[in-house]
Amino acid sequence: MEAYLLDWANLLLRWLHVITAIAWIGSSFYFVFLDNNLLKPTSPDLLDKGVDGAMWAVHGGGFYNPQKYMVAPQKIHSKLHWFYWESYSTWLSGFALFTVLYLFNAGTFLIDKTVFDWSPTAAILTSLAFLVAFWFVYDAVCRVFGFKKNGEAIVAGLMIVVVAFASWLACELFAGRAAFLLVGAMIATAMSANVFFWIIPGQKTVVAAMTSGQPYDADALAIHGKRGKQRSVHNTYFTLPVIIAMLSNHYGFLYTAEHNWVVLFVLMLAGALIRQFFVQRHGWHHGRAKNPWPFAALGLMMLVALIAWMRPAPIAPVALPAVVDVAQVVQVVEQHCVMCHGAAVQSKGVRLDSPQALQQHAQAVYQQSVVTRQMPMNNSTGITEQERALIGQWFNSGAAVR
Ligand code: HEC
């Protein structure tokens, strides 16, 4: 019953998480697009009002004319919309999902004893420390170098090194699947923390000054706008890396690869480069930025190189009988699956301890152990290629029980 309810919690939280993430990243993409497409107004009344940039767009049957004020307009005429619940709800639902999936079942999902043998408590606390530590490191790097000369390049360079190190460390400590997710969650936590600790408080300060009725020093307030913009731009570079880290969870061949941390790191770096292409492309259309295509080319080349590097070694052809006797499959499954899918433990409600049960789940068994290779979990039972091939041949020859 508990496992059944956890499955529902997992599904519903995942649904919520994907929806909120779409809303958050969608608005992040939109505002980066908007900022990069604003043009300086020429009309005196707009300039007098303090408008720094404007654009025209048509969407869904209507025309839109957003205008950006620097630092702030003299007056806000109607309800002011804030953008933070997209971010907070993404983090909250993501953290809840991480808890339900990885922390509740730390012994199965967080820990892979062949990677690092430690207690669930230690693994849970360390995984939480990853989330916190990354934020402190990233925030310190931004505070120290953010507004220095070439600050953006220094921040980017240092963060690449930190993320590479964190990927390596996570893959040394946790089951591959958990490690990949944790690195994504760690970066995503910094994204939400940017919103919570800097972007929104900065905006609140500016709004409070404007609405106080007292004269205020616009130059002194400008730092809030600049810092908010900086963190918001960092967030946009984090989006593609975070999404690939989260999606990688469904692809066993990525996180079970021999040098899995390199795989994760290259995927994320390619994502950041491809995001840079999109950001720069907006400005390029207006002649304000250099040709962005080298970034896309570099990102794609890294992906192609990764695909080539990871290609599986050809398996020496082994003679398999045309029709595999179920007894052989039962033997493999008893050795490699039944400890988690037997009378005592039935992971995901799947029991595989009789030929009939095997036949009932034949499709899923084939998918999990031959196609996606997610099973055995983390290959904790050391199934061989030959044994996988045997299961495959049994399924493809009709999955007969006798
Ligand atoms: C160390 C424990 C463990 C071993 C060994 C193991 N499994 Fe699993 N299995 C699990 C867990 C945990 C889940 C639930 C996975 C999830 O929810 O992502 C699962 C899920 C499954 C599912 C259902 C997948 C789904 O999403 O519906 C199938 C089918 C399956 N395993 C088949 C196998 C086969 C076949 C083997 C042996 C070749 C095997 N398992 C070995 C732990 C294990």
Residues whose N, C-alpha, C, O or C-beta is under 5 A from the ligand:
A	BS01	HEC	T108 H336 C337 C340 S347 K348 V350 A364 V365 Q368 S369 M375 P376 M377 S380 T381
